[in-house]
Amino acid sequence: MAELANRYENNVLGKYFVDNQCIDCDLCRETAPANFTRYDDGGYSVVKKQPATPEEEKACKEAMEGCPVEAIGNSGPDSEAELAAALKAAKGGK
């Protein structure tokens, strides 16, 4: 299961995110190319665009369910403030 505390900063804000378990297998980029991309400098995938249509939502969900290392999460925050609060909570309030 993807951990919000391990979310890559390169993900756009929003529901879906990729964490540091990503092995750069390309499955998410093949399944939902409108939403995932490769971060070349790090050698991993990130969410480049949150789903905006039912089709994109379905593709992102399929990518998440198919991820071999469960590096895709769907509980990400929608704003910087929500992200900061969620990360603080995930790290035990520290």
C-alpha positions, -999 to 999 in steps of 0.1 A, spaced: 0 0 0 14 34 -9 23 56 20 15 94 19 45 100 40 67 85 12 49 104 -16 73 118 -42 72 156 -43 71 155 -81 34 143 -80 8 170 -87 -15 177 -58 -46 156 -56 -61 122 -49 -36 100 -67 1 99 -59 32 76 -64 55 69 -34 91 58 -31 83 21 -37 81 27 -74 103 4 -94 98 23 -127 81 -7 -144 61 16 -168 27 -1 -160 10 30 -148 24 51 -178 11 24 -202 -23 21 -184 -30 58 -178 -6 78 -201 -26 110 -197 -20 109 -159 13 94 -152 48 102 -165 84 92 -158 106 115 -137 138 109 -156 162 124 -130 150 99 -104 140 70 -125 104 66 -112 68 74 -122 48 103 -109 13 117 -114 14 145 -139 -23 152 -140 -52 141 -117 -81 124 -135 -106 148 -149 -130 124 -167 -146 91 -158 -123 74 -183 -92 88 -167 -104 79 -132 -110 43 -144 -75 42 -159 -58 56 -128 -77 31 -106 -66 3 -130 -30 15 -128 -32 16 -90 -47 -19 -87 -21 -33 -112 10 -17 -97 32 -47 -88 47 -30 -57 16 -10 -46 34 23 -51 2 42 -62 -21 57 -36 -55 74 -39 -58 94 -7 -37 124 -15 -45 160 -6 -58 187 -29 -39 216 -15 -5 225 -1 -20 231 33 -38 197 33 -6 180 21 14 196 50 -12 185 75 -15 150 61 23 145 61 25 158 96 -2 133 107 15 105 88 47 111 106 31 110 140 26 148 143 64 155 143 
